[in-house]
Amino acid sequence: MIELSKIQSIVKDAIEASKEFYVFESGTAIWKDIPNYYDGYVEAVKQKNRIETHAEVGKFPEMLFKHRAPNQSDKENEYIENNYKNTTHPAFVDYLSVVSRGLNDHNWEIIYPEGGNDSEDYKQYVNKEIDVFNSVEGYVKEIVPTLRGIDANGVSTFKLKDVSLVEVDGEMVVDDTNKFEPQPMYYGCESVVAWKWNTYGLFESHERSMVMYGTKQYEIGRVFYFYDNTNIWKVEQVGKFIDHTFNYTLIFKHELGMFPCKKLKGVPKIRKNGEIYYTSRFYYAVDLLDWSLLYSNYLNAQIANVCFPMRWAVGDDCDFTNSEGIQCHDGYFMGEHGKLECPKCHGSGQMPRFSSMGTYLLRGAEGMDKGDTAFSVPMGYVSPSTETLSFTKETAKEYFEQAKSMLHIHTSNSNVKGSEDMTATGMSIDMKAMYAFVLPDSDQTFDIFQFQLDVIGKVRYGKDFEGAKLVYPKSFDFRTDADVLEDIKIAREAKLPTHVISSLVHQYLRNRFYSEQSTNTVSEIIEAADRILTLSNEEIIQRKTLNTVEAWEMVLHDSAFKLVNDLIGEDPNFLRLEIDEQVNRLKERAIATTPKDLAVTRANDFANRVLGQ
């Protein structure tokens, strides 16, 4: 437990490091720059900001376009900003799909505690009562990979929902007459203003308190939350804005005996001061994506120039004469008031010969120097060469592809046409490289999953409560449905053992029907009931003639989906039954549906088709 005097000292240091950057302007308070709370803080915030350029929709990267190209005009710079388009978002979305493979249901397992009312209540709570995401699993699947990809130095912790305070012995404490309702909480790296590993963390909230500035009150006071292994404090600014005075309130004495805060993590490195700093795996591709995004927007501006070429035409010298009788000379008048621009030609010194309908008017030949014979055509267009467009487009694409390759979004085989051109060695290398990339990231995501399960259980039921335990994924199938079908075909042609083909068929069913809940459930029932699922027709007939396969098993194998649909039609709750009951009903229906002479019929089929007799 950290003493109050120590907490006050930590808050004071944070204020000293940042008060010159958080200033009052025009009725509100704004941040002028990034404070340097501790070694690595500024780097962490800048890392997050750069990744957000490619991860968040609608964010214009001011720093990326701040320093314009050497020959870029003000108009071109303004055009790029007003018509900015982000072309690198797909890289982040694809990155998430790669690193989230481990979260597929068939890759991991959760084991809940058994026995006692707390265990049942815990299972209900972590699966049904998490705000927004419904369950801890939903929270991890839907938001944690995104948070980790953007903000490796952010912190995962918890907060209490609907906290009420009561007075005990003159002190305001949390009402513990009902079970606490802990919820997952995330603090971005910019909010982590003080941090000591496994000891304490001071987090600046987005909340603001009412303080005085001049003679008026404004909602600009700073609010912090302090966590250690025993307590959670709320630190709230009061009084005058410039005095930096704070109230300290102990809002929850959790007494877990553990520091309930965990960094989201990425690739770690140890800084000179011994502290650990994390780099998101996505961040290593950001330089390449920055170049791709920059050139893509340059390309957009270049295309606009080509689409609207400049028109030129032969003109006549301006013959405008002002009220003082002075004639225009090269677009200006020289008089007693100095040099003045001609109002007719606006300083160009020439007047175009276009009619009101845009027709260029040729002048007839009158003497040696008259007429328009000096030019082969009286007007034309000047348009930039498209060579720069092609170069810019290819450069932007090249950087984008290099970034995707670094993130293992596409392997070295991605440009090969047809599986026959893909070498087994190359595919194996790609798979191993992707596995090495995904596994540590997956483990860190499941660390957050396990951490939330542990903390929620201990806060709600006591520090000795043992919550659910996760079995982390150790293998990942990166193949598509078509890849698995090709493997099944090759395995059959090579006459590999039945258990090998069986494993491939199960993989196909899990991949194919994973996102379709009802079909997925039906597939699981059939997998459990049909023991000859993976055999070929010839193998089934052979086994039937040897009396190792029952007739009803052949009916189940041929008509499984129809039989299940019939059972669902008779009982709408069929898919909600326990798996054993579902399998038993399916087998009973197959037996009841089997014709008595099926064995003879299948034996004759075998004789005619396989033995050729």
QUIHU-V616043 format. One record per residue. N is the residue number from 1. RES is the residue in one letter. SS is DSSP state (H for helix, E for strand, C for the rest). PHI is phi in whole degrees, -180 to 180 (999 if undefined). OMEGA is omega in whole degrees, -180 to 180 (* if undefined). Layout:
n | res | ss | phi | omega
N | RES | SS | PHI | OMEGA
N | RES | SS | PHI | OMEGA
//
This chain:
n | res | ss | phi | omega
1 | M | C | 999 | 179
2 | I | C | -92 | 180
3 | E | C | -69 | -178
4 | L | H | -58 | -180
5 | S | H | -60 | 178
6 | K | H | -70 | 178
7 | I | H | -62 | 180
8 | Q | H | -61 | 179
9 | S | H | -67 | 179
10 | I | H | -64 | 179
11 | V | H | -65 | 180
12 | K | H | -59 | 179
13 | D | H | -62 | 180
14 | A | H | -66 | 179
15 | I | H | -67 | 180
16 | E | H | -61 | -178
17 | A | H | -76 | -170
18 | S | H | -129 | -171
19 | K | C | -64 | 179
20 | E | C | -75 | -179
21 | F | C | -97 | 180
22 | Y | E | -104 | -170
23 | V | E | -126 | 180
24 | F | E | -91 | 178
25 | E | E | -146 | 173
26 | S | C | 52 | 174
27 | G | C | 85 | 178
28 | T | E | -149 | 178
29 | A | E | -111 | -178
30 | I | E | -134 | 175
31 | W | E | -93 | 179
32 | K | C | -82 | -177
33 | D | C | -163 | 180
34 | I | C | -90 | 177
35 | P | C | -71 | 179
36 | N | C | -109 | -176
37 | Y | C | -67 | -179
38 | Y | C | -162 | -177
39 | D | C | -61 | 179
40 | G | C | 103 | -178
41 | Y | H | -65 | -178
42 | V | H | -62 | 179
43 | E | H | -61 | -179
44 | A | H | -64 | 180
45 | V | H | -66 | 179
46 | K | H | -66 | 176
47 | Q | H | -60 | 179
48 | K | H | -61 | -178
49 | N | H | -62 | -179
50 | R | H | -69 | 179
51 | I | H | -67 | -179
52 | E | H | -60 | 176
53 | T | H | -54 | -176
54 | H | H | -101 | -176
55 | A | H | -110 | -176
56 | E | C | -107 | -180
57 | V | C | -78 | 173
58 | G | C | 87 | 180
59 | K | C | -97 | 179
60 | F | C | -84 | -178
61 | P | C | -81 | -176
62 | E | H | -59 | -178
63 | M | H | -66 | -179
64 | L | H | -69 | -178
65 | F | H | -105 | -177
66 | K | C | -62 | -179
67 | H | C | -100 | -174
68 | R | C | -72 | 178
69 | A | C | -64 | -175
70 | P | C | -53 | -176
71 | N | C | -100 | -176
72 | Q | C | -81 | -179
73 | S | C | -84 | 177
74 | D | H | -61 | -180
75 | K | H | -63 | 179
76 | E | H | -67 | 178
77 | N | H | -63 | 179
78 | E | H | -65 | 180
79 | Y | H | -63 | -179
80 | I | H | -62 | -179
81 | E | H | -67 | -178
82 | N | H | -73 | -177
83 | N | C | -118 | -178
84 | Y | C | -60 | 175
85 | K | C | -132 | 179
86 | N | C | -90 | -178
87 | T | C | -106 | -176
88 | T | C | -110 | 177
89 | H | H | -54 | -180
90 | P | H | -57 | 180
91 | A | H | -64 | -180
92 | F | H | -70 | 179
93 | V | H | -62 | 178
94 | D | H | -66 | 177
95 | Y | H | -60 | 179
96 | L | H | -62 | 180
97 | S | H | -66 | 179
98 | V | H | -75 | -174
99 | V | H | -76 | 180
100 | S | C | -94 | -178
101 | R | H | -56 | -177
102 | G | H | -64 | -178
103 | L | H | -81 | 174
104 | N | C | -59 | -170
105 | D | H | -55 | -175
106 | H | H | -79 | -179
107 | N | H | -95 | -174
108 | W | C | -144 | -178
109 | E | E | -145 | 176
110 | I | E | -121 | -179
111 | I | E | -115 | -177
112 | Y | C | -88 | 176
113 | P | C | -67 | -178
114 | E | C | -118 | 175
115 | G | C | 85 | 176
116 | G | C | 91 | -179
117 | N | H | -66 | -179
118 | D | H | -61 | -179
119 | S | H | -64 | 179
120 | E | H | -68 | 180
121 | D | H | -65 | 179
122 | Y | H | -61 | -180
123 | K | H | -61 | 178
124 | Q | H | -65 | -175
125 | Y | H | -67 | -176
126 | V | H | -72 | -179
127 | N | H | -105 | -174
128 | K | H | -133 | -166
129 | E | C | -122 | 175
130 | I | E | -94 | -177
131 | D | C | -58 | 175
132 | V | C | 69 | -173
133 | F | C | -97 | 177
134 | N | E | 75 | -177
135 | S | C | -136 | 174
136 | V | H | -63 | 177
137 | E | H | -60 | 178
138 | G | H | -63 | 178
139 | Y | H | -60 | -178
140 | V | H | -67 | -176
141 | K | H | -67 | -171
142 | E | H | -86 | -172
143 | I | H | -126 | -173
144 | V | H | -63 | 178
145 | P | H | -58 | 178
146 | T | H | -66 | 179
147 | L | H | -60 | -178
148 | R | H | -68 | 179
149 | G | H | -66 | -178
150 | I | H | -90 | -166
151 | D | C | -134 | -177
152 | A | C | -66 | -178
153 | N | C | -100 | 172
154 | G | C | -71 | -174
155 | V | E | -127 | 173
156 | S | E | -101 | 178
157 | T | E | -150 | 179
158 | F | E | -139 | 170
159 | K | E | -136 | 179
160 | L | E | -97 | 179
161 | K | C | -93 | 175
162 | D | C | 53 | 179
163 | V | C | -76 | 173
164 | S | C | -122 | -178
165 | L | E | -103 | 175
166 | V | E | -130 | -179
167 | E | E | -93 | 178
168 | V | E | -129 | -179
169 | D | C | 53 | 177
170 | G | C | 80 | -179
171 | E | E | -120 | 179
172 | M | E | -82 | -180
173 | V | E | -131 | 179
174 | V | E | -69 | 178
175 | D | C | -71 | -177
176 | D | C | -110 | 179
177 | T | C | -72 | 175
178 | N | C | -118 | 179
179 | K | C | -62 | 176
180 | F | C | -69 | 179
181 | E | C | -120 | 179
182 | P | E | -71 | 179
183 | Q | E | -128 | 176
184 | P | E | -59 | -179
185 | M | E | -136 | 179
186 | Y | E | -124 | 171
187 | Y | E | -115 | 177
188 | G | C | -66 | -177
189 | C | H | -58 | 179
190 | E | H | -68 | 180
191 | S | H | -91 | -178
192 | V | E | -86 | -172
193 | V | E | -90 | 173
194 | A | E | -152 | -174
195 | W | E | -156 | 172
196 | K | E | -134 | -171
197 | W | C | -52 | 175
198 | N | C | 57 | -177
199 | T | C | -129 | 180
200 | Y | E | -156 | 175
201 | G | E | -148 | 175
202 | L | E | -112 | -173
203 | F | E | -119 | 176
204 | E | E | -84 | -178
205 | S | E | -87 | 172
206 | H | E | -80 | 176
207 | E | E | -65 | 176
208 | R | E | -137 | 180
209 | S | E | -99 | 179
210 | M | E | -85 | 178
211 | V | E | -136 | -180
212 | M | E | -93 | 169
213 | Y | E | -134 | -172
214 | G | C | 71 | -179
215 | T | C | -108 | -176
216 | K | E | -121 | 175
217 | Q | E | -97 | 178
218 | Y | E | -134 | 179
219 | E | E | -89 | -176
220 | I | E | -132 | -180
221 | G | E | -69 | -176
222 | R | E | -85 | -179
223 | V | E | -129 | -179
224 | F | E | -126 | 171
225 | Y | E | -125 | -178
226 | F | E | -115 | 180
227 | Y | E | -114 | 166
228 | D | C | -138 | -174
229 | N | C | -80 | -179
230 | T | C | -131 | -170
231 | N | E | -129 | 167
232 | I | E | -126 | 179
233 | W | E | -110 | 169
234 | K | E | -107 | -178
235 | V | E | -116 | -170
236 | E | E | -125 | -179
237 | Q | E | -71 | 179
238 | V | E | -137 | 177
239 | G | C | 75 | -178
240 | K | E | -88 | -179
241 | F | H | -59 | -174
242 | I | H | -81 | -178
243 | D | H | -85 | 179
244 | H | C | 54 | 177
245 | T | E | -102 | -174
246 | F | E | -132 | 169
247 | N | E | -97 | -179
248 | Y | E | -117 | -178
249 | T | E | -123 | 175
250 | L | E | -79 | -174
251 | I | E | -94 | 179
252 | F | E | -159 | 176
253 | K | E | -100 | -172
254 | H | C | -79 | 176
255 | E | C | 50 | -180
256 | L | C | -77 | -176
257 | G | C | 73 | 179
258 | M | C | -143 | 177
259 | F | C | -82 | -171
260 | P | C | -85 | 179
261 | C | C | -138 | -176
262 | K | E | -141 | 176
263 | K | E | -66 | -179
264 | L | C | -70 | 172
265 | K | C | 76 | 176
266 | G | C | -164 | 175
267 | V | E | -88 | -174
268 | P | E | -85 | 167
269 | K | E | -145 | -179
270 | I | E | -98 | -180
271 | R | C | -81 | -176
272 | K | C | -61 | -180
273 | N | C | -85 | 179
274 | G | C | 90 | 179
275 | E | C | -78 | -180
276 | I | E | -95 | 178
277 | Y | E | -120 | -177
278 | Y | E | -108 | 175
279 | T | E | -118 | 176
280 | S | C | -62 | 177
281 | R | H | -62 | 178
282 | F | H | -69 | -175
283 | Y | H | -63 | -178
284 | Y | H | -66 | 180
285 | A | H | -101 | -173
286 | V | H | -67 | 179
287 | D | H | -57 | 180
288 | L | H | -64 | -180
289 | L | H | -69 | 176
290 | D | H | -60 | 179
291 | W | H | -62 | -180
292 | S | H | -61 | -180
293 | L | H | -65 | 180
294 | L | H | -62 | -178
295 | Y | H | -69 | 178
296 | S | H | -64 | 179
297 | N | H | -77 | 171
298 | Y | H | -61 | 179
299 | L | H | -59 | 180
300 | N | H | -61 | 179
301 | A | H | -67 | 179
302 | Q | H | -65 | 179
303 | I | H | -62 | 178
304 | A | H | -61 | 178
305 | N | H | -66 | -179
306 | V | H | -70 | -178
307 | C | H | -70 | -179
308 | F | C | -126 | -178
309 | P | C | -69 | 180
310 | M | E | -84 | 180
311 | R | E | -98 | 175
312 | W | E | -120 | 179
313 | A | E | -158 | 177
314 | V | C | -73 | 180
315 | G | E | -121 | 176
316 | D | E | -106 | 174
317 | D | E | -61 | 179
318 | C | C | -67 | -178
319 | D | C | -114 | -176
320 | F | C | -71 | 178
321 | T | E | -123 | -177
322 | N | C | -83 | -175
323 | S | C | -67 | 179
324 | E | C | -91 | 178
325 | G | C | 83 | -180
326 | I | C | -92 | -176
327 | Q | E | -89 | 178
328 | C | C | -61 | 177
329 | H | E | -130 | -177
330 | D | C | 54 | 173
331 | G | C | 93 | -177
332 | Y | E | -138 | 173
333 | F | E | -112 | 175
334 | M | E | -112 | -179
335 | G | E | -133 | -178
336 | E | C | -69 | 179
337 | H | C | -95 | 179
338 | G | E | 98 | -176
339 | K | E | -88 | -178
340 | L | E | -121 | 180
341 | E | E | -76 | 179
342 | C | C | -69 | -178
343 | P | C | -73 | -177
344 | K | C | -93 | -179
345 | C | C | -100 | 177
346 | H | C | 55 | 174
347 | G | C | 88 | -178
348 | S | C | -81 | -179
349 | G | C | 81 | -179
350 | Q | E | -135 | 179
351 | M | E | -121 | 178
352 | P | E | -71 | -179
353 | R | C | -104 | 177
354 | F | E | -116 | 176
355 | S | C | -76 | 179
356 | S | C | -63 | 180
357 | M | C | -98 | 177
358 | G | C | 86 | 180
359 | T | C | -85 | 178
360 | Y | E | -79 | -174
361 | L | C | -99 | 177
362 | L | C | -80 | 179
363 | R | C | -99 | -179
364 | G | C | -69 | -178
365 | A | C | -71 | 178
366 | E | C | -140 | -180
367 | G | C | 89 | -173
368 | M | C | -64 | -173
369 | D | C | -101 | -178
370 | K | C | -100 | 177
371 | G | C | 87 | -175
372 | D | C | -114 | -175
373 | T | C | -74 | -179
374 | A | C | -70 | -179
375 | F | C | -115 | 179
376 | S | C | -65 | 173
377 | V | C | -134 | -176
378 | P | C | -81 | -180
379 | M | E | -155 | 179
380 | G | E | -171 | -178
381 | Y | E | -127 | 175
382 | V | E | -114 | -178
383 | S | C | -128 | 179
384 | P | C | -62 | 176
385 | S | C | -69 | 180
386 | T | C | -84 | 178
387 | E | H | -62 | 179
388 | T | H | -67 | 177
389 | L | H | -64 | -179
390 | S | H | -63 | 180
391 | F | H | -64 | -179
392 | T | H | -64 | 180
393 | K | H | -63 | -179
394 | E | H | -67 | 179
395 | T | H | -66 | 179
396 | A | H | -61 | 180
397 | K | H | -66 | -179
398 | E | H | -63 | 178
399 | Y | H | -64 | -180
400 | F | H | -64 | 180
401 | E | H | -67 | 177
402 | Q | H | -63 | 178
403 | A | H | -64 | 179
404 | K | H | -64 | 178
405 | S | H | -64 | 179
406 | M | H | -63 | -179
407 | L | C | -89 | 180
408 | H | C | 60 | 175
409 | I | C | -71 | 173
410 | H | C | -130 | -180
411 | T | C | -92 | -178
412 | S | C | -68 | 179
413 | N | C | -92 | -172
414 | S | C | -65 | -179
415 | N | C | -98 | -179
416 | V | C | -83 | -179
417 | K | C | -92 | 176
418 | G | C | 90 | -176
419 | S | H | -67 | -179
420 | E | H | -69 | 180
421 | D | H | -91 | -178
422 | M | C | -89 | 180
423 | T | C | -78 | 179
424 | A | H | -62 | -180
425 | T | H | -65 | 180
426 | G | H | -62 | 180
427 | M | H | -65 | 180
428 | S | H | -65 | 179
429 | I | H | -62 | 180
430 | D | H | -61 | -179
431 | M | H | -63 | -180
432 | K | H | -67 | 179
433 | A | H | -66 | 179
434 | M | H | -65 | 178
435 | Y | H | -61 | 180
436 | A | H | -64 | 180
437 | F | H | -77 | -173
438 | V | H | -81 | -172
439 | L | H | -57 | -179
440 | P | H | -64 | 178
441 | D | H | -67 | 178
442 | S | H | -63 | 180
443 | D | H | -60 | -179
444 | Q | H | -69 | 175
445 | T | H | -65 | 179
446 | F | H | -71 | 172
447 | D | H | -61 | 177
448 | I | H | -65 | 178
449 | F | H | -57 | -179
450 | Q | H | -65 | 180
451 | F | H | -60 | -180
452 | Q | H | -66 | 177
453 | L | H | -61 | -179
454 | D | H | -67 | -175
455 | V | H | -64 | -180
456 | I | H | -60 | 179
457 | G | H | -63 | -177
458 | K | H | -71 | 179
459 | V | H | -67 | -174
460 | R | H | -82 | -172
461 | Y | H | -123 | 179
462 | G | C | 115 | -172
463 | K | C | -66 | -179
464 | D | C | -91 | -178
465 | F | C | -72 | 177
466 | E | C | -100 | -178
467 | G | C | -85 | -179
468 | A | C | -67 | 178
469 | K | E | -117 | -179
470 | L | E | -97 | 168
471 | V | E | -100 | -174
472 | Y | C | -66 | 175
473 | P | C | -68 | 178
474 | K | C | -120 | 177
475 | S | C | -140 | -178
476 | F | C | -134 | 178
477 | D | C | -99 | -178
478 | F | C | -92 | -177
479 | R | C | -83 | 175
480 | T | C | -87 | 176
481 | D | H | -56 | -179
482 | A | H | -64 | 178
483 | D | H | -62 | -178
484 | V | H | -68 | 178
485 | L | H | -62 | 178
486 | E | H | -64 | 178
487 | D | H | -65 | 179
488 | I | H | -63 | 180
489 | K | H | -61 | -179
490 | I | H | -64 | -180
491 | A | H | -63 | 179
492 | R | H | -67 | -179
493 | E | H | -64 | 179
494 | A | C | -84 | -180
495 | K | C | 55 | 177
496 | L | C | -71 | -179
497 | P | C | -54 | -176
498 | T | H | -59 | -177
499 | H | H | -66 | 177
500 | V | H | -69 | 179
501 | I | H | -64 | 179
502 | S | H | -59 | 180
503 | S | H | -62 | -180
504 | L | H | -67 | 179
505 | V | H | -63 | 178
506 | H | H | -62 | 178
507 | Q | H | -62 | -180
508 | Y | H | -62 | -178
509 | L | H | -63 | 180
510 | R | H | -66 | -180
511 | N | H | -67 | -173
512 | R | H | -68 | -172
513 | F | H | -111 | -176
514 | Y | C | -61 | -175
515 | S | C | -87 | -180
516 | E | C | -111 | -166
517 | Q | H | -59 | -178
518 | S | H | -65 | 180
519 | T | H | -65 | 178
520 | N | H | -62 | 179
521 | T | H | -65 | 178
522 | V | H | -61 | 180
523 | S | H | -62 | 179
524 | E | H | -65 | 178
525 | I | H | -64 | -178
526 | I | H | -66 | 177
527 | E | H | -58 | -178
528 | A | H | -74 | -174
529 | A | H | -94 | -173
530 | D | C | -96 | -178
531 | R | C | -77 | 178
532 | I | C | -106 | -176
533 | L | C | -54 | -171
534 | T | C | -95 | -179
535 | L | C | -84 | 174
536 | S | C | -77 | 180
537 | N | H | -60 | -179
538 | E | H | -64 | 180
539 | E | H | -66 | 179
540 | I | H | -66 | -179
541 | I | H | -65 | 177
542 | Q | H | -59 | -179
543 | R | H | -70 | 177
544 | K | H | -66 | 179
545 | T | H | -65 | 177
546 | L | C | -92 | 179
547 | N | C | 62 | 176
548 | T | C | -100 | 176
549 | V | C | -129 | 178
550 | E | C | -77 | -180
551 | A | H | -62 | -179
552 | W | H | -66 | 178
553 | E | H | -68 | 177
554 | M | H | -69 | 177
555 | V | H | -64 | 178
556 | L | H | -60 | -179
557 | H | H | -64 | -176
558 | D | H | -78 | -168
559 | S | H | -128 | -172
560 | A | H | -59 | -177
561 | F | H | -64 | 178
562 | K | H | -65 | -179
563 | L | H | -64 | 178
564 | V | H | -65 | 178
565 | N | H | -62 | 177
566 | D | H | -63 | 180
567 | L | H | -66 | 178
568 | I | H | -66 | 178
569 | G | H | -62 | 180
570 | E | H | -80 | -179
571 | D | C | -137 | -178
572 | P | C | -59 | -180
573 | N | C | -93 | -176
574 | F | H | -56 | -177
575 | L | H | -72 | 179
576 | R | H | -95 | 180
577 | L | C | -73 | 174
578 | E | C | -65 | -175
579 | I | H | -60 | 180
580 | D | H | -63 | 179
581 | E | H | -66 | 178
582 | Q | H | -62 | -180
583 | V | H | -63 | -180
584 | N | H | -61 | 180
585 | R | H | -65 | 180
586 | L | H | -66 | 178
587 | K | H | -64 | 179
588 | E | H | -62 | 179
589 | R | H | -67 | 178
590 | A | H | -64 | 179
591 | I | H | -64 | -179
592 | A | H | -68 | -177
593 | T | H | -89 | -173
594 | T | C | -76 | 175
595 | P | C | -65 | -177
596 | K | C | -67 | -177
597 | D | C | -95 | -177
598 | L | H | -64 | -178
599 | A | H | -62 | -180
600 | V | H | -66 | -179
601 | T | H | -61 | -178
602 | R | H | -70 | 178
603 | A | H | -65 | 178
604 | N | H | -65 | 177
605 | D | H | -58 | -179
606 | F | H | -63 | -179
607 | A | H | -63 | -176
608 | N | H | -75 | -171
609 | R | H | -92 | -175
610 | V | C | -97 | -178
611 | L | C | -87 | 178
612 | G | C | 70 | -178
613 | Q | C | -102 | *
//
